[in-house]
Amino acid sequence: MANPLGPRDSLPEVTLQRLIGLGGKRLARLLLDHADRDEALAQRLRLLVAMNTGPDCLIAVADARIRDLAGDRDQINAVDSAQLAAGIDDLRRALAVDLVARAPRTAADLLRGLVRTAGPVLERVDDGSGMVADAYVEVIAAWGRAWAAIADRDPATVAALVAEALRLVDAGLRSELVPAFREALGPNGLALLRRLMLNDLETLSAEEAADQRMDAYALLQQIADALGDVDGFIQAVILCGEQEIRAPAVAERLLAAGRAVEALAWLDKATDLSGGEPSNRSETVDLRITALQRLNRTDEAQATRWLWFARTLSLAHFHAFIEALPESGREPARRRGVAAAERHDDVSTALSFLVVLREFEAAEGLILKRRGELDGRRYFALEPLAEQLAAARPLAALLLYRVMAEAVLIAAQSKAYHHAARYFRQAQRLARAVADWRGQERHETFLARLRTAHPRKRGFWSEVSQNSS
């Protein structure tokens, strides 16, 4: 049946110019009609009208909206949370942009009230996306900027406000307060805030201290950073008993302050090279190297680089070690690095290192010697290596493709049989370029073994036969 309105491609496109052509009065009626059924739109329109009317109207509308947020007890689902976050963003922008320019102290007070709604709002919202929490992060930042815009602000007043907020605001947002108020507090306000926090800690019971001290000490570290007070940062680290965990952070700040000897002493408190998370260990090693170099202890810096390279095969540390050597020592060090890779526990990491260095002969030797240690399931690492080896060392590349193909077949991953067939075909193609098989299976022998071991993998054999050359 034909569409009485004509084909869809003849319908007019809704553009900005065409909407303008409708006229303001007509559009206003449309918005009002829709706002009757959409509370979020109604709130947005009310806010825009208030901004256009004047500061007193905006203050009244903002205050009413903040009271609604604080008093509402309805649960908010994940779908509606996006609208809620947008509404909070609209209110924050109105206060932080429009009202701050006219009445910064009033804007700051209203933003404070909005911040205090975070706890009750986040308790009743399904905020899996984090959009509502992110909206409150921006509110806190705007609150700090509003206070910074108040020329005659009293640092003690600002410090007291922030201290109160640290006690009342949602725990997930506390770490935003000190950075947001850094400018508004200034050095004097930051020092006062630190004193207030230390006083609060002294009055806590043992049970309360156990629950709250970690947050408080983390905030004291933020305050110390804002003041550029390395010793204050160290004091906060010691208070929370995190000397080993935070040693790299302390060392980093001591190095920035030109205190390399103390930085090394702190790094000695950190977990040694055999413990901790890899990223933390690497950070500790790099800081130690920097400290040693600052103290002109070049040999120790080089020894630290080599030790870390030998354990991790870190290409960055290997290059740094080489570059620090005189020209005459670089080639022997390179050979030493290749030998270290050949002995390394992780054959995949070793192979990757050798290929990046374009030590293809050593890479082939490693594959021939330790092929059984290669995990064909790590195709994301092995396939790029096979591609790089194919031209110079076809036997090595062929063996990598075989390892990947057999891993799929052994695991009976039928959905990946087309990948296994592709690996098989790559190995078949490379077999033509192999002159010396060095004791490895020729292609015909490999094919026969696969047929014996995996005769019922019909999906794989179908892929092979359909694409055989």
Sine and cosine of phi, psi and omega as CSV:
sin_phi,cos_phi,sin_psi,cos_psi,sin_omega,cos_omega
0.00,0.00,0.72,-0.69,-0.05,-1.00
-0.95,0.31,0.58,-0.82,0.06,-1.00
-0.96,0.27,0.89,-0.46,-0.04,-1.00
-0.89,0.45,-0.33,0.94,0.01,-1.00
-1.00,0.01,-0.03,1.00,-0.01,-1.00
1.00,-0.07,0.12,-0.99,-0.02,-1.00
-0.90,0.44,0.48,-0.88,-0.05,-1.00
-0.89,0.46,-0.53,0.85,-0.05,-1.00
-0.95,0.30,-0.08,1.00,0.06,-1.00
-1.00,-0.06,-0.08,1.00,0.00,-1.00
-0.94,0.35,0.59,-0.80,-0.05,-1.00
-0.94,0.33,0.59,-0.81,0.07,-1.00
-0.99,0.15,0.70,-0.71,0.02,-1.00
-1.00,0.09,0.93,-0.37,-0.02,-1.00
-0.84,-0.55,0.21,-0.98,0.02,-1.00
-0.86,0.50,-0.70,0.71,-0.05,-1.00
-0.90,0.43,-0.63,0.78,0.01,-1.00
-0.93,0.37,-0.58,0.81,0.07,-1.00
-0.92,0.38,-0.65,0.76,0.06,-1.00
-0.87,0.50,-0.60,0.80,0.00,-1.00
-0.90,0.43,-0.33,0.94,0.04,-1.00
-0.94,0.34,-0.39,0.92,-0.02,-1.00
1.00,-0.06,0.55,-0.84,-0.08,-1.00
-0.90,0.43,-0.63,0.78,-0.05,-1.00
-0.90,0.43,-0.68,0.74,-0.02,-1.00
-0.92,0.40,-0.68,0.73,0.03,-1.00
-0.90,0.43,-0.61,0.79,0.02,-1.00
-0.88,0.47,-0.66,0.76,0.04,-1.00
-0.89,0.45,-0.67,0.74,0.03,-1.00
-0.86,0.51,-0.69,0.72,0.00,-1.00
-0.90,0.43,-0.67,0.74,0.01,-1.00
-0.90,0.43,-0.67,0.74,0.03,-1.00
-0.87,0.50,-0.69,0.73,-0.03,-1.00
-0.95,0.33,-0.59,0.80,-0.02,-1.00
-0.90,0.44,-0.44,0.90,0.05,-1.00
-0.89,0.46,-0.43,0.90,-0.04,-1.00
-0.95,-0.32,-0.04,1.00,-0.10,-1.00
-0.71,-0.71,0.99,-0.16,-0.05,-1.00
-0.90,0.44,-0.59,0.81,0.01,-1.00
-0.89,0.46,-0.67,0.74,0.05,-1.00
-0.92,0.40,-0.64,0.77,0.02,-1.00
-0.87,0.50,-0.68,0.73,0.03,-1.00
-0.89,0.45,-0.66,0.75,0.00,-1.00
-0.90,0.43,-0.69,0.72,0.01,-1.00
-0.90,0.43,-0.65,0.76,0.01,-1.00
-0.87,0.50,-0.64,0.77,0.00,-1.00
-0.93,0.38,-0.67,0.74,0.01,-1.00
-0.90,0.44,-0.67,0.74,0.04,-1.00
-0.89,0.46,-0.65,0.76,0.00,-1.00
-0.90,0.43,-0.66,0.75,0.03,-1.00
-0.89,0.46,-0.60,0.80,-0.02,-1.00
-0.98,0.22,-0.42,0.91,-0.06,-1.00
-0.98,0.19,-0.68,0.73,-0.01,-1.00
0.49,-0.87,0.21,-0.98,-0.10,-1.00
-0.88,0.47,-0.61,0.79,-0.03,-1.00
-0.89,0.45,-0.65,0.76,0.02,-1.00
-0.92,0.38,-0.67,0.74,0.02,-1.00
-0.88,0.47,-0.66,0.75,0.01,-1.00
-0.88,0.48,-0.70,0.72,-0.03,-1.00
-0.91,0.42,-0.68,0.73,-0.01,-1.00
-0.92,0.39,-0.69,0.73,-0.01,-1.00
-0.90,0.44,-0.69,0.72,0.00,-1.00
-0.88,0.47,-0.66,0.75,0.01,-1.00
-0.90,0.43,-0.66,0.75,-0.01,-1.00
-0.91,0.40,-0.64,0.77,0.02,-1.00
-0.90,0.43,-0.65,0.76,0.04,-1.00
-0.90,0.44,-0.63,0.78,0.04,-1.00
-0.89,0.45,-0.70,0.72,0.00,-1.00
-0.89,0.46,-0.65,0.76,-0.04,-1.00
-0.95,0.31,-0.54,0.84,-0.11,-0.99
-1.00,-0.09,-0.31,0.95,-0.05,-1.00
-0.92,0.40,0.65,-0.76,0.01,-1.00
-0.88,-0.48,0.02,1.00,-0.03,-1.00
-0.94,0.35,0.65,-0.76,0.08,-1.00
-0.95,0.30,0.58,-0.81,-0.05,-1.00
-0.88,-0.48,0.83,-0.56,-0.04,-1.00
-0.99,0.16,0.07,-1.00,-0.09,-1.00
-0.90,0.45,-0.57,0.82,-0.01,-1.00
-0.92,0.39,-0.73,0.68,-0.04,-1.00
-0.96,0.29,-0.30,0.95,-0.02,-1.00
-0.90,0.44,-0.50,0.87,0.02,-1.00
-0.91,0.41,-0.66,0.75,0.05,-1.00
-0.91,0.41,-0.63,0.78,0.03,-1.00
-0.88,0.48,-0.72,0.69,0.01,-1.00
-0.87,0.49,-0.66,0.75,0.03,-1.00
-0.90,0.45,-0.63,0.77,0.03,-1.00
-0.90,0.43,-0.65,0.76,0.05,-1.00
-0.90,0.43,-0.65,0.76,0.05,-1.00
-0.88,0.48,-0.69,0.73,0.01,-1.00
-0.87,0.49,-0.72,0.70,-0.01,-1.00
-0.90,0.43,-0.68,0.73,0.02,-1.00
-0.87,0.49,-0.69,0.72,0.00,-1.00
-0.90,0.45,-0.66,0.76,0.01,-1.00
-0.87,0.49,-0.67,0.75,-0.01,-1.00
-0.97,0.26,-0.68,0.74,-0.13,-0.99
-0.98,0.20,-0.42,0.91,-0.04,-1.00
-0.97,-0.26,-0.82,0.57,-0.11,-0.99
-0.97,0.24,-0.78,0.62,-0.13,-0.99
-0.98,0.20,-0.57,0.82,-0.02,-1.00
-0.85,0.52,-0.60,0.80,-0.02,-1.00
-0.92,0.40,-0.45,0.89,-0.06,-1.00
-0.98,-0.19,-0.63,0.78,-0.08,-1.00
-0.55,-0.83,0.98,0.22,-0.12,-0.99
-0.87,0.49,-0.61,0.79,-0.03,-1.00
-0.93,0.38,-0.65,0.76,0.04,-1.00
-0.91,0.41,-0.66,0.75,0.05,-1.00
-0.88,0.48,-0.67,0.75,0.01,-1.00
-0.89,0.46,-0.66,0.75,0.00,-1.00
-0.90,0.43,-0.66,0.75,0.01,-1.00
-0.93,0.38,-0.64,0.77,0.05,-1.00
-0.90,0.43,-0.57,0.82,0.09,-1.00
-0.87,0.50,-0.71,0.70,0.03,-1.00
-0.88,0.47,-0.62,0.79,0.03,-1.00
-0.92,0.40,-0.65,0.76,0.05,-1.00
-0.86,0.51,-0.64,0.77,-0.06,-1.00
-0.94,0.33,-0.23,0.97,0.09,-1.00
-0.99,0.16,-0.15,0.99,-0.08,-1.00
-0.85,0.52,-0.71,0.71,-0.05,-1.00
-0.86,0.52,-0.85,0.53,-0.01,-1.00
-0.90,0.44,-0.58,0.82,0.00,-1.00
-0.92,0.38,-0.74,0.68,-0.05,-1.00
-0.92,0.38,-0.39,0.92,0.05,-1.00
-0.95,0.32,-0.43,0.90,-0.09,-1.00
-0.93,-0.37,0.15,0.99,-0.05,-1.00
-0.91,-0.41,0.63,-0.78,0.16,-0.99
-1.00,0.08,1.00,-0.09,-0.14,-0.99
-0.94,-0.34,0.73,0.68,-0.01,-1.00
-0.85,0.52,-0.51,0.86,0.01,-1.00
-0.98,0.21,-0.29,0.96,-0.03,-1.00
0.98,0.19,0.13,0.99,-0.08,-1.00
-0.92,0.39,-0.63,0.78,-0.02,-1.00
-0.94,0.33,-0.70,0.72,0.05,-1.00
-0.87,0.50,-0.66,0.76,0.03,-1.00
-0.89,0.45,-0.60,0.80,0.04,-1.00
-0.88,0.47,-0.64,0.77,0.02,-1.00
-0.95,0.32,-0.52,0.86,0.11,-0.99
-0.85,0.52,-0.68,0.73,0.02,-1.00
-0.93,0.37,-0.55,0.83,0.05,-1.00
-0.89,0.45,-0.69,0.72,0.01,-1.00
-0.88,0.47,-0.69,0.73,0.03,-1.00
-0.88,0.48,-0.65,0.76,0.02,-1.00
-0.92,0.39,-0.60,0.80,0.04,-1.00
-0.88,0.48,-0.71,0.71,0.03,-1.00
-0.89,0.46,-0.66,0.75,0.01,-1.00
-0.92,0.40,-0.57,0.82,0.02,-1.00
-0.89,0.46,-0.69,0.72,0.04,-1.00
-0.91,0.40,-0.57,0.82,0.04,-1.00
-0.91,0.42,-0.42,0.91,0.00,-1.00
-0.99,0.17,-0.14,0.99,0.00,-1.00
-1.00,0.04,0.95,-0.30,-0.15,-0.99
-0.90,0.44,-0.62,0.78,-0.09,-1.00
-0.99,-0.16,0.48,0.88,-0.04,-1.00
-0.91,0.41,0.52,-0.86,0.02,-1.00
-0.99,-0.16,0.88,-0.48,-0.03,-1.00
-0.81,0.58,-0.58,0.81,0.00,-1.00
-0.92,0.40,-0.63,0.78,0.03,-1.00
-0.90,0.43,-0.71,0.70,0.00,-1.00
-0.90,0.44,-0.68,0.73,0.00,-1.00
-0.88,0.48,-0.66,0.75,0.00,-1.00
-0.91,0.42,-0.62,0.78,0.04,-1.00
-0.90,0.44,-0.70,0.71,-0.01,-1.00
-0.92,0.40,-0.66,0.75,0.03,-1.00
-0.87,0.49,-0.66,0.75,0.05,-1.00
-0.89,0.45,-0.70,0.71,-0.01,-1.00
-0.89,0.46,-0.60,0.80,0.02,-1.00
-0.89,0.46,-0.48,0.88,0.03,-1.00
-0.99,0.12,-0.49,0.87,-0.19,-0.98
-0.96,-0.26,-0.46,0.89,-0.13,-0.99
-0.96,0.28,0.38,-0.92,0.03,-1.00
-0.81,0.59,0.67,-0.74,-0.11,-0.99
-0.83,0.56,-0.58,0.81,-0.03,-1.00
-0.94,0.34,-0.19,0.98,-0.05,-1.00
-0.95,-0.31,-0.12,0.99,-0.11,-0.99
-0.88,0.48,-0.58,0.81,-0.06,-1.00
-0.93,0.37,-0.18,0.98,0.01,-1.00
-1.00,0.10,-0.31,0.95,-0.19,-0.98
-0.94,0.33,-0.76,0.66,-0.06,-1.00
-0.89,0.45,-0.75,0.66,0.06,-1.00
-0.86,0.51,-0.61,0.79,-0.03,-1.00
-0.91,0.40,-0.54,0.84,-0.09,-1.00
-0.98,-0.22,0.17,0.98,-0.06,-1.00
-0.83,0.56,-0.74,0.67,-0.01,-1.00
-0.94,0.35,-0.69,0.72,-0.04,-1.00
-0.91,0.43,-0.60,0.80,0.01,-1.00
-0.96,0.29,-0.70,0.71,-0.10,-0.99
0.92,0.39,0.07,-1.00,-0.02,-1.00
-0.84,0.54,-0.68,0.74,-0.03,-1.00
-0.92,0.40,-0.69,0.72,0.01,-1.00
-0.91,0.41,-0.63,0.78,0.04,-1.00
-0.89,0.45,-0.67,0.74,0.03,-1.00
-0.90,0.44,-0.64,0.77,0.04,-1.00
-0.91,0.42,-0.67,0.74,0.01,-1.00
-0.88,0.47,-0.66,0.75,0.04,-1.00
-0.88,0.48,-0.67,0.74,-0.01,-1.00
-0.90,0.44,-0.67,0.74,0.02,-1.00
-0.88,0.47,-0.66,0.75,-0.01,-1.00
-0.92,0.39,-0.66,0.75,0.02,-1.00
-0.90,0.43,-0.62,0.78,0.05,-1.00
-0.90,0.44,-0.67,0.75,0.02,-1.00
-0.88,0.47,-0.64,0.77,0.00,-1.00
-0.90,0.44,-0.58,0.81,-0.01,-1.00
-0.93,0.37,-0.44,0.90,-0.05,-1.00
-1.00,-0.03,-0.11,0.99,-0.02,-1.00
-0.96,0.29,0.54,-0.84,0.13,-0.99
-0.96,0.28,0.21,-0.98,-0.02,-1.00
-0.86,0.51,-0.65,0.76,-0.02,-1.00
-0.92,0.39,-0.71,0.71,0.02,-1.00
-0.90,0.43,-0.65,0.76,-0.01,-1.00
-0.88,0.48,-0.65,0.76,0.00,-1.00
-0.89,0.46,-0.59,0.81,-0.03,-1.00
-0.98,0.21,-0.56,0.83,-0.20,-0.98
-0.95,-0.33,-0.25,0.97,-0.16,-0.99
-0.89,0.45,-0.59,0.81,-0.07,-1.00
-0.90,0.43,-0.69,0.73,0.07,-1.00
-0.88,0.47,-0.70,0.71,-0.05,-1.00
-0.89,0.45,-0.68,0.73,-0.03,-1.00
-0.93,0.36,-0.56,0.83,0.08,-1.00
-0.90,0.44,-0.63,0.77,0.02,-1.00
-0.93,0.36,-0.60,0.80,0.08,-1.00
-0.89,0.46,-0.58,0.82,0.08,-1.00
-0.91,0.42,-0.64,0.77,0.06,-1.00
-0.88,0.48,-0.69,0.72,0.00,-1.00
-0.88,0.47,-0.68,0.73,0.02,-1.00
-0.87,0.49,-0.67,0.75,0.04,-1.00
-0.89,0.45,-0.67,0.74,0.00,-1.00
-0.88,0.47,-0.54,0.84,0.03,-1.00
-1.00,0.10,-0.18,0.98,-0.13,-0.99
0.92,0.39,0.52,0.85,-0.10,-0.99
-0.98,-0.22,1.00,-0.06,-0.03,-1.00
-0.89,0.45,-0.67,0.74,-0.02,-1.00
-0.91,0.41,-0.58,0.81,0.09,-1.00
-0.90,0.43,-0.61,0.79,0.06,-1.00
-0.90,0.45,-0.70,0.72,0.01,-1.00
-0.89,0.46,-0.67,0.75,0.02,-1.00
-0.86,0.51,-0.67,0.74,0.00,-1.00
-0.91,0.41,-0.62,0.78,0.03,-1.00
-0.90,0.44,-0.68,0.73,0.00,-1.00
-0.91,0.41,-0.65,0.76,-0.01,-1.00
-0.86,0.51,-0.60,0.80,-0.04,-1.00
-1.00,0.00,0.02,1.00,0.08,-1.00
0.93,0.37,0.52,0.85,-0.04,-1.00
-0.93,-0.37,0.61,0.79,-0.09,-1.00
-0.86,0.51,-0.69,0.72,-0.04,-1.00
-0.93,0.36,-0.72,0.69,-0.05,-1.00
-0.92,0.39,-0.65,0.76,-0.09,-1.00
-1.00,-0.09,0.08,1.00,-0.01,-1.00
-0.82,0.57,-0.70,0.71,0.04,-1.00
-0.87,0.50,-0.63,0.78,0.01,-1.00
-0.91,0.42,-0.65,0.76,0.05,-1.00
-0.90,0.43,-0.72,0.70,-0.02,-1.00
-0.87,0.48,-0.65,0.76,0.02,-1.00
-0.86,0.51,-0.68,0.73,-0.01,-1.00
-0.95,0.31,-0.59,0.80,0.05,-1.00
-0.91,0.42,-0.63,0.78,0.04,-1.00
-0.90,0.45,-0.67,0.74,0.02,-1.00
-0.89,0.45,-0.46,0.89,0.02,-1.00
-1.00,0.00,0.07,1.00,0.01,-1.00
0.97,0.23,0.46,0.89,-0.05,-1.00
-0.90,-0.44,0.92,0.39,-0.14,-0.99
-0.92,0.39,-0.59,0.80,-0.01,-1.00
-0.89,0.46,-0.71,0.71,0.03,-1.00
-0.92,0.40,-0.57,0.82,0.03,-1.00
-0.87,0.49,-0.68,0.73,0.03,-1.00
-0.89,0.45,-0.64,0.77,0.01,-1.00
-0.88,0.47,-0.64,0.77,0.04,-1.00
-0.93,0.36,-0.62,0.79,0.02,-1.00
-0.90,0.43,-0.46,0.89,0.07,-1.00
-0.92,0.39,-0.35,0.94,0.04,-1.00
-0.99,0.13,-0.30,0.95,-0.04,-1.00
-0.96,0.29,0.28,-0.96,0.07,-1.00
-0.84,0.55,0.67,-0.75,-0.03,-1.00
-0.95,0.32,0.00,-1.00,-0.14,-0.99
-0.89,0.46,-0.32,0.95,-0.06,-1.00
-1.00,-0.05,-0.01,1.00,-0.05,-1.00
-0.79,-0.62,0.07,-1.00,0.04,-1.00
0.98,0.20,0.05,-1.00,0.03,-1.00
-0.97,0.24,0.54,-0.84,-0.03,-1.00
-0.81,0.58,-0.67,0.74,-0.03,-1.00
-0.90,0.44,-0.64,0.76,0.02,-1.00
-0.92,0.38,-0.64,0.77,0.01,-1.00
-0.89,0.45,-0.69,0.72,0.00,-1.00
-0.88,0.47,-0.67,0.74,0.03,-1.00
-0.87,0.50,-0.69,0.72,0.00,-1.00
-0.89,0.45,-0.68,0.73,0.00,-1.00
-0.89,0.46,-0.72,0.69,-0.03,-1.00
-0.90,0.44,-0.63,0.78,0.05,-1.00
-0.91,0.42,-0.65,0.76,0.03,-1.00
-0.88,0.47,-0.69,0.73,0.02,-1.00
-0.87,0.48,-0.69,0.73,0.01,-1.00
-0.88,0.48,-0.70,0.71,0.00,-1.00
-0.89,0.46,-0.69,0.72,0.01,-1.00
-0.89,0.45,-0.64,0.77,0.02,-1.00
-0.91,0.40,-0.63,0.77,0.03,-1.00
-0.88,0.48,-0.50,0.87,-0.01,-1.00
-1.00,-0.06,0.15,0.99,0.00,-1.00
0.86,0.50,0.50,0.86,0.06,-1.00
-0.99,-0.13,0.92,0.40,-0.17,-0.99
-0.89,0.46,-0.68,0.73,-0.02,-1.00
-0.88,0.48,-0.65,0.76,0.02,-1.00
-0.93,0.37,-0.59,0.81,0.05,-1.00
-0.90,0.44,-0.68,0.74,0.02,-1.00
-0.91,0.41,-0.65,0.76,0.02,-1.00
-0.89,0.45,-0.61,0.79,0.03,-1.00
-0.92,0.39,-0.68,0.74,0.06,-1.00
-0.85,0.53,-0.73,0.68,-0.06,-1.00
-0.91,0.41,-0.66,0.75,0.01,-1.00
-0.86,0.50,-0.68,0.73,0.00,-1.00
-0.93,0.37,-0.65,0.76,0.05,-1.00
-0.87,0.49,-0.71,0.71,-0.05,-1.00
-0.88,0.47,-0.50,0.87,-0.01,-1.00
-1.00,0.08,-0.52,0.85,-0.15,-0.99
-0.89,-0.46,-0.28,0.96,-0.16,-0.99
0.85,0.53,0.60,0.80,0.04,-1.00
-0.90,0.43,0.88,-0.47,-0.02,-1.00
-0.90,0.43,-0.62,0.79,-0.01,-1.00
-0.89,0.46,-0.68,0.73,-0.01,-1.00
-0.95,0.32,-0.55,0.84,0.05,-1.00
-0.90,0.43,-0.73,0.69,0.01,-1.00
-0.89,0.46,-0.65,0.76,0.01,-1.00
-0.90,0.44,-0.62,0.79,0.04,-1.00
-0.89,0.45,-0.72,0.70,-0.01,-1.00
-0.89,0.45,-0.71,0.70,-0.07,-1.00
-0.91,0.42,-0.43,0.90,0.00,-1.00
-0.99,0.16,-0.10,1.00,-0.03,-1.00
-1.00,-0.04,0.42,-0.91,0.16,-0.99
-0.92,0.40,0.34,-0.94,-0.07,-1.00
-0.81,0.58,-0.64,0.77,-0.07,-1.00
-0.92,0.39,-0.35,0.94,-0.05,-1.00
-0.99,-0.13,-0.04,1.00,-0.14,-0.99
-0.97,0.24,-0.67,0.74,-0.02,-1.00
-0.93,0.38,-0.69,0.72,0.10,-1.00
-0.86,0.51,-0.62,0.79,0.01,-1.00
-0.92,0.39,-0.59,0.81,0.04,-1.00
-0.89,0.45,-0.70,0.72,0.02,-1.00
-0.90,0.44,-0.61,0.79,0.05,-1.00
-0.90,0.44,-0.61,0.80,0.04,-1.00
-0.92,0.40,-0.64,0.77,0.05,-1.00
-0.89,0.46,-0.69,0.73,0.01,-1.00
-0.89,0.45,-0.62,0.78,0.03,-1.00
-0.90,0.43,-0.63,0.78,0.03,-1.00
-0.90,0.43,-0.66,0.75,-0.02,-1.00
-0.89,0.46,-0.44,0.90,0.00,-1.00
-1.00,-0.07,-0.12,0.99,-0.15,-0.99
-0.91,0.41,0.57,-0.82,-0.03,-1.00
-0.89,0.46,-0.60,0.80,-0.07,-1.00
-1.00,-0.07,0.98,-0.21,-0.11,-0.99
-0.92,0.40,-0.56,0.83,0.01,-1.00
-0.92,0.40,-0.69,0.73,0.04,-1.00
-0.90,0.44,-0.66,0.75,0.02,-1.00
-0.89,0.46,-0.69,0.72,-0.01,-1.00
-0.89,0.45,-0.69,0.73,0.03,-1.00
-0.87,0.49,-0.69,0.73,0.02,-1.00
-0.87,0.50,-0.73,0.69,-0.04,-1.00
-0.91,0.41,-0.62,0.78,0.00,-1.00
-0.93,0.37,-0.67,0.74,0.04,-1.00
-0.86,0.50,-0.61,0.79,0.04,-1.00
-0.97,0.23,-0.08,1.00,-0.05,-1.00
0.88,0.47,0.53,0.85,0.12,-0.99
-1.00,-0.01,0.93,0.36,-0.16,-0.99
-0.93,0.36,-0.55,0.83,0.03,-1.00
-0.91,0.42,-0.70,0.71,0.03,-1.00
-0.91,0.41,-0.60,0.80,0.02,-1.00
-0.89,0.45,-0.68,0.73,0.03,-1.00
-0.90,0.43,-0.67,0.74,0.03,-1.00
-0.87,0.49,-0.63,0.78,0.01,-1.00
-0.91,0.42,-0.67,0.74,0.01,-1.00
-0.90,0.43,-0.70,0.71,-0.01,-1.00
-0.89,0.46,-0.62,0.78,-0.09,-1.00
-0.99,0.15,-0.57,0.82,-0.16,-0.99
-0.80,-0.60,0.50,0.86,-0.03,-1.00
-0.84,0.55,-0.60,0.80,-0.03,-1.00
-0.90,0.44,-0.32,0.95,0.01,-1.00
-1.00,0.05,-0.20,0.98,-0.04,-1.00
-0.96,0.29,0.68,-0.73,0.01,-1.00
-0.98,-0.21,0.96,-0.26,-0.05,-1.00
-0.90,0.44,-0.28,0.96,0.05,-1.00
-0.94,0.34,-0.28,0.96,0.02,-1.00
-1.00,0.02,0.78,0.62,-0.05,-1.00
-0.86,0.51,-0.54,0.84,-0.03,-1.00
-0.89,0.46,-0.43,0.90,0.06,-1.00
-0.99,-0.11,-0.63,0.77,-0.11,-0.99
-0.97,0.23,-0.59,0.80,-0.06,-1.00
-0.89,0.45,-0.71,0.70,0.07,-1.00
-0.87,0.49,-0.57,0.82,0.03,-1.00
-0.92,0.39,-0.66,0.75,0.03,-1.00
-0.88,0.48,-0.66,0.75,0.00,-1.00
-0.89,0.46,-0.63,0.78,-0.03,-1.00
-0.97,0.26,-0.46,0.89,-0.02,-1.00
-1.00,0.07,-0.31,0.95,-0.21,-0.98
-0.82,0.57,-0.71,0.70,-0.09,-1.00
-0.95,0.31,-0.71,0.71,-0.09,-1.00
-1.00,0.07,-0.57,0.82,-0.08,-1.00
-0.70,-0.71,0.97,0.25,-0.07,-1.00
-0.88,0.48,-0.54,0.84,0.01,-1.00
-0.90,0.43,-0.69,0.72,0.01,-1.00
-0.89,0.46,-0.71,0.70,0.00,-1.00
-0.90,0.45,-0.68,0.73,0.01,-1.00
-0.84,0.54,-0.69,0.72,-0.01,-1.00
-0.91,0.41,-0.58,0.81,0.05,-1.00
-0.91,0.41,-0.67,0.74,0.04,-1.00
-0.89,0.46,-0.63,0.78,0.03,-1.00
-0.90,0.44,-0.68,0.74,0.01,-1.00
-0.86,0.51,-0.68,0.73,-0.02,-1.00
-0.93,0.37,-0.67,0.75,0.00,-1.00
-0.89,0.45,-0.71,0.71,-0.03,-1.00
-0.92,0.38,-0.53,0.85,0.03,-1.00
-0.88,0.47,-0.65,0.76,0.03,-1.00
-0.91,0.42,-0.70,0.71,-0.05,-1.00
-0.93,0.38,-0.67,0.74,0.00,-1.00
-0.89,0.46,-0.62,0.79,0.00,-1.00
-0.99,0.16,-0.11,0.99,-0.01,-1.00
0.81,0.58,0.70,0.72,0.01,-1.00
-1.00,0.06,1.00,0.10,-0.13,-0.99
-0.86,0.51,-0.55,0.84,0.00,-1.00
-0.93,0.36,-0.28,0.96,-0.01,-1.00
-0.96,-0.28,0.17,0.99,-0.03,-1.00
-0.88,0.48,-0.53,0.85,0.02,-1.00
-0.91,0.41,-0.52,0.86,0.09,-1.00
-0.94,0.34,-0.69,0.72,0.03,-1.00
-0.85,0.52,-0.66,0.75,0.03,-1.00
-0.90,0.43,-0.61,0.79,0.04,-1.00
-0.91,0.42,-0.68,0.73,0.05,-1.00
-0.88,0.48,-0.67,0.74,0.01,-1.00
-0.87,0.50,-0.71,0.70,-0.02,-1.00
-0.91,0.41,-0.61,0.80,0.06,-1.00
-0.89,0.46,-0.68,0.73,0.04,-1.00
-0.90,0.45,-0.65,0.76,0.02,-1.00
-0.88,0.48,-0.69,0.73,0.01,-1.00
-0.91,0.42,-0.68,0.74,-0.03,-1.00
-0.93,0.36,-0.45,0.89,-0.02,-1.00
-0.85,0.53,-0.50,0.86,-0.01,-1.00
-0.92,0.39,-0.37,0.93,-0.05,-1.00
-0.99,-0.10,-0.04,1.00,-0.04,-1.00
-1.00,0.06,0.86,-0.50,0.04,-1.00
-1.00,-0.06,-0.63,0.78,-0.02,-1.00
-0.86,-0.51,0.92,-0.39,-0.07,-1.00
-0.99,0.15,-0.17,0.98,0.12,-0.99
0.76,0.65,0.67,0.74,0.08,-1.00
0.99,0.13,0.04,1.00,-0.01,-1.00
-1.00,0.03,0.33,-0.94,0.01,-1.00
-0.88,0.48,0.73,-0.68,0.19,-0.98
-0.95,0.30,0.23,-0.97,-0.13,-0.99
-0.88,0.48,-0.66,0.75,-0.02,-1.00
-0.88,0.47,-0.63,0.77,0.01,-1.00
-0.93,0.38,-0.66,0.75,0.04,-1.00
-0.89,0.46,-0.69,0.72,0.00,-1.00
-0.88,0.47,-0.69,0.73,0.00,-1.00
-0.90,0.44,-0.61,0.79,0.01,-1.00
-0.92,0.40,-0.64,0.77,0.03,-1.00
-0.90,0.44,-0.66,0.75,0.00,-1.00
-0.90,0.44,-0.58,0.81,0.02,-1.00
-0.95,0.30,-0.66,0.76,-0.08,-1.00
-0.98,0.19,-0.51,0.86,-0.13,-0.99
-0.73,-0.68,0.82,0.58,-0.09,-1.00
-0.93,0.36,-0.43,0.90,-0.12,-0.99
-0.99,-0.11,0.08,1.00,0.03,-1.00
-0.99,0.13,0.94,0.35,-0.16,-0.99
-0.89,0.46,-0.58,0.81,0.02,-1.00
-0.87,0.49,-0.65,0.76,0.03,-1.00
-0.91,0.40,-0.76,0.65,-0.07,-1.00
-0.92,0.39,-0.51,0.86,0.07,-1.00
-0.91,0.42,-0.70,0.72,0.03,-1.00
-0.88,0.47,-0.65,0.76,-0.01,-1.00
-0.90,0.44,-0.74,0.68,-0.07,-1.00
-0.94,0.35,-0.58,0.82,0.00,-1.00
-0.93,0.38,-0.48,0.88,-0.09,-1.00
-0.91,-0.41,0.20,0.98,-0.02,-1.00
-0.93,0.37,0.56,-0.83,-0.02,-1.00
-1.00,-0.10,0.00,0.00,0.00,0.00
